[in-house]
């Protein structure tokens, strides 16, 4: 298998779009049939790795449920990756690099998803994904993140390629903030869901996530009030 499929089983009622990185697991060559093994959350599959795959899928749906305070159910979540095809593995401990051509295709696909669904909110994972979303004009944070997160030449000049941001820690500038994608959709940059619930070194993002939760709660209140 060289590519994985969007999780779009409930596309007709989807309200949330989750955008991941690529289908390759960080420490494994396994390529998921569906993004984040989402089918393992809904279906009992006879698989020796069922528990691990189910746990990754569950982390996506648990995150959406927790951060929206129960506003969105698992059946309202649509999942894709910026790149759904397999990319060359990065050196040990490094992040897979998404080439511009693949990112461009991914942004086009995201816009196609939005054109045929009723998505209200987007969660986009990781520094590299959000770098490309900004670089390719999907949204703009306007705070220098794009320049800070530009791929470091050391990573793109080596073989195999890997991604590292020019300025380390730049993702904290945008994580948990609300931006407008294509001047219409609420978009929140988030950490990879494998880091949720936050613990250890990711606890420094706790305030970012609390801010995101508060913003989502306020947005829902405004919808209820008819604004």
C-alpha positions, 0 to 999 in steps of 0.5 A: 500500500503506497497511500492512505484514504481520507476518513470520510465515512460520515462526510455528509454530516461532518463539521470538523476537518482534521489535517494530519501530516503524512501516513507514515508512522514516526517509528514504523514503515506501516501505512494506514489504510485510512488516515490515523487508522480512523476505521479502528475506532469504529470497527472491530478489526482482527489485527495483532496491532489493533490496540495500538492503531485503535489508540492512535485513532481514539486520540483524534476523536478524544481531542476533538470531543475534549477541546470542543467540550462535547460539541462535535461527535466522532461521526462529525469528524473528517480526517485527511493528511496534507500528504496522503501518499508515502514519502521517503523515511527521514533519518532516525529521529527526524521529521519526514519532509513534505515537498512543495509539490505534494503540499500544493496537491494537498492544499488543493485537496483540502479545498475540494473537501471544504467545497463539498462539506459543511465544515465549521472548524479545522484543526491542522497538526504540526509546524510543517503542515501549518508552514505549508498551509501559510506558504501556499496561501490557505491562511496567514498568521501574520506574526512571522511564523512562516519565516521562522518555520521555513524548512532549514536548508540542512534538512532539505539538502541532505538525503534522505530529506527531513524537516526542521524549522529555521527557528526552533520552537516557532510553533508556539507562536501559533498553536491554539490560536484561531485563524481564518482559512480562505477568509471563511473557516475557523482554523486552529493549529495543534500539536500532533494528536499522538501528544494528546493529552498533553504531558511531559515536554508538551505541558508548555502548550497547556495555555495554548490549548486552554485558549483554544478551548475557550475560543471554541466555547465562545464561538459556539455561544455566538452561534447559539445567539445567532451572530 
